[in-house]
């Protein structure tokens, strides 16, 4: 990967924006595959690739008037994962008007909801979520998961359980989602329900170690760091 990136950077002065976008997009796929396989050391390099693409205006140059939501979302997620909050906020502002008009307002609200959650401003995050009119499936999954985590953090146990049930029903009844996505989201809900069950009563060391091992060994499970942090909080009760 480093060799590929080095070569691409050397070639970048000779390539037009369209070719640069294509090559870097493919390079990032390899980085994402490595990260999803558990190679966390590539996260910072992947994020730097996204920053390079943004600095070069590759996302909205030539025939591309709007940034692809999937690429935008991935860039935002990794910025927040690295706690690059100021950069993420500037990123949101920079691309606020570079989304398709039918999704523009919702993407901004979604972005702010995610940012506010990561900055531990739960009330502001909920405020943005409450005004979302979600039609995109991925945004729907992210928003439901985010609301579930907020209710957990705010100790709204009954509301969290209700969201978990409706979230699971939505996933199971959706015929568009892949089996892997259904499995990953269902597993996330299962672990949150386990956290809710033990949040105030505590958990024995054997069960805690078992759950922690399961989470850490599941490389495709979303929001693993958050689940582990909440598990460790319960361990301190």
C-alpha positions in Angstrom: 0.0 0.0 0.0 2.8 2.4 0.9 4.5 1.7 -2.4 1.3 2.2 -4.3 0.6 5.5 -2.6 4.2 6.7 -3.1 4.0 6.0 -6.8 0.6 7.7 -7.1 1.8 10.8 -5.3 4.8 11.0 -7.6 2.4 10.7 -10.6 -0.1 13.2 -9.3 1.5 16.2 -10.9 1.1 14.6 -14.3 -2.5 13.3 -13.9 -5.7 15.3 -14.5 -8.3 15.6 -11.8 -10.5 12.8 -13.2 -7.6 10.2 -13.3 -6.4 11.3 -9.8 -9.9 10.8 -8.4 -10.2 7.3 -10.0 -6.7 6.2 -8.8 -7.1 7.5 -5.3 -10.6 6.1 -5.0 -9.3 2.6 -5.8 -6.3 3.1 -3.5 -8.7 3.9 -0.7 -10.6 0.7 -1.3 -7.5 -1.2 -0.5 -6.9 0.8 2.6 -10.6 0.2 3.7 -10.2 -3.5 3.1 -7.1 -3.6 5.4 -8.8 -1.5 8.1 -11.9 -3.7 8.0 -9.6 -6.8 8.4 -8.3 -5.3 11.6 -5.3 -3.4 10.5 -6.0 -0.3 12.5 -2.6 1.2 11.7 -3.9 2.2 8.3 -6.6 4.5 9.6 -4.5 7.6 9.8 -3.0 7.0 6.3 -6.5 6.5 4.9 -7.7 9.7 6.4 -4.7 11.6 5.0 -5.7 10.2 1.5 -9.1 11.7 2.0 -7.6 15.0 3.0 -5.4 15.0 -0.1 -8.4 14.4 -2.3 -10.3 17.3 -0.7 -7.3 19.7 -0.9 -7.1 18.9 -4.6 -10.9 19.4 -5.0 -11.1 15.9 -6.6 -14.7 15.3 -5.3 -16.3 18.2 -7.0 -14.2 18.9 -10.1 -14.9 18.3 -13.7 -18.2 16.5 -14.3 -18.7 16.0 -10.5 -20.9 18.8 -9.2 -21.8 16.9 -6.0 -19.8 14.7 -3.7 -20.9 11.1 -3.5 -22.7 10.6 -0.1 -20.9 7.3 0.5 -17.5 8.9 0.2 -18.6 11.9 2.2 -19.9 9.7 5.0 -16.8 7.6 5.1 -14.5 10.6 5.2 -16.6 12.1 8.1 -16.6 8.8 10.0 -12.8 8.4 9.9 -12.2 12.1 10.8 -14.4 11.6 13.9 -12.8 8.3 14.7 -9.5 10.1 14.9 -11.0 12.9 17.0 -10.3 15.4 14.3 -13.3 17.5 15.4 -12.3 20.9 14.1 -11.3 19.4 10.7 -14.7 17.5 10.6 -16.6 20.7 11.3 -14.8 22.5 8.5 -15.4 19.6 6.2 -19.1 19.7 6.9 -19.2 23.4 6.1 -17.1 23.1 3.0 -19.4 20.5 1.4 -22.7 21.8 2.7 -23.7 23.0 -0.7 -22.1 20.2 -2.7 -24.7 17.5 -2.1 -27.6 16.8 -4.4 -30.5 19.3 -3.7 -32.9 16.6 -2.6 -30.5 15.3 0.1 -28.6 18.5 1.0 -30.6 19.5 4.1 -30.8 16.0 5.6 -27.1 15.3 5.0 -26.2 18.5 6.9 -28.4 17.6 9.8 -27.1 14.0 9.8 -23.5 15.3 9.8 -24.1 17.6 12.7 -25.9 14.9 14.7 -22.9 12.6 14.3 -20.4 15.4 15.1 -22.3 16.5 18.2 -22.5 12.9 19.4 -18.8 12.4 19.1 -18.2 15.7 21.0 -20.5 14.4 23.7 -23.2 17.0 23.1 -26.1 14.6 23.2 -28.9 17.0 23.4 -27.7 18.9 20.3 -27.3 15.5 18.5 -30.8 14.5 19.4 -32.1 17.9 18.2 -30.6 17.4 14.7 -31.8 13.8 14.6 -35.4 14.8 15.4 -35.6 17.0 12.3 -34.2 14.4 9.9 -36.5 13.2 7.1 -34.6 10.1 6.2 -35.1 8.4 2.8 -31.5 7.0 2.3 -31.1 3.5 3.8 -27.6 4.0 5.1 -28.5 7.2 6.7 -31.5 5.5 8.3 -29.3 2.7 9.8 -26.8 5.3 11.1 -29.5 7.5 12.6 -31.2 4.6 14.4 -28.0 3.4 15.8 -27.0 6.9 16.9 -30.4 7.4 18.6 -30.0 4.1 20.3 -26.5 5.1 21.6 -27.8 8.5 22.8 -30.7 6.9 24.7 -28.2 4.5 26.3 -25.9 7.4 27.3 -28.7 9.4 28.7 -30.0 6.4 30.6 -33.4 6.3 28.9 -33.6 2.6 29.2 -37.2 2.1 28.1 -36.8 4.4 25.1 -33.5 2.6 24.2 -35.2 -0.8 24.3 -38.0 0.5 22.2 -35.6 1.9 19.6 -33.7 -1.4 19.6 -36.9 -3.4 18.8 -38.0 -1.0 16.0 -34.5 -0.9 14.6 -34.3 -4.7 14.5 -37.7 -5.0 12.9 -36.7 -2.5 10.2 -33.5 -4.5 9.4 -35.2 -7.8 9.3 -38.1 -6.6 7.1 -35.9 -4.8 4.6 -35.3 -6.8 1.4 -32.6 -4.5 0.1 -29.9 -4.9 2.7 -27.3 -7.6 2.2 -27.0 -10.5 4.6 -23.7 -9.2 6.0 -25.2 -5.7 6.7 -28.2 -7.4 8.4 -25.8 -9.5 10.5 -23.6 -6.6 11.5 -26.5 -4.4 12.5 -28.3 -7.2 14.3 -25.2 -8.0 16.3 -24.8 -4.4 17.3 -28.3 -4.3 18.6 -27.8 -7.5 20.5 -24.7 -6.1 22.2 -26.5 -2.9 23.1 -29.3 -4.9 24.7 -26.8 -6.8 26.7 -25.3 -3.5 27.9 -28.7 -2.2 28.8 -29.4 -5.4 30.8 -26.2 -5.0 32.8 -25.8 -1.2 32.9 -26.9 -0.8 36.5 -26.6 -4.3 37.9 -23.0 -4.8 36.8 -21.6 -7.9 35.2 -19.4 -10.8 36.4 -15.9 -11.0 35.1 -16.4 -14.2 33.2 -19.3 -12.8 31.2 -17.6 -9.5 30.7 -14.4 -11.1 29.3 -16.5 -13.4 27.1 -18.5 -10.5 25.6 -15.4 -8.3 25.2 -13.6 -11.1 23.4 -16.5 -11.6 21.0 -16.7 -7.9 20.2 -12.9 -7.5 19.6 -12.8 -10.6 17.4 -15.6 -9.4 15.1 -13.8 -7.1 12.6 -16.9 -6.3 10.7 -19.0 -5.2 13.8 -19.8 -1.5 13.6 -19.1 0.9 16.5 -16.8 -1.6 18.3 -14.9 1.1 20.2 -18.1 2.5 21.6 -19.4 -1.0 22.7 -16.0 -1.8 24.4 -15.9 1.6 26.2 -19.5 1.1 27.6 -18.6 -2.5 28.6 -15.6 -1.2 30.5 -17.8 1.4 32.3 -20.1 -1.4 33.5 -17.0 -3.3 34.7 -16.3 -0.4 37.1 -19.6 -0.6 38.9 
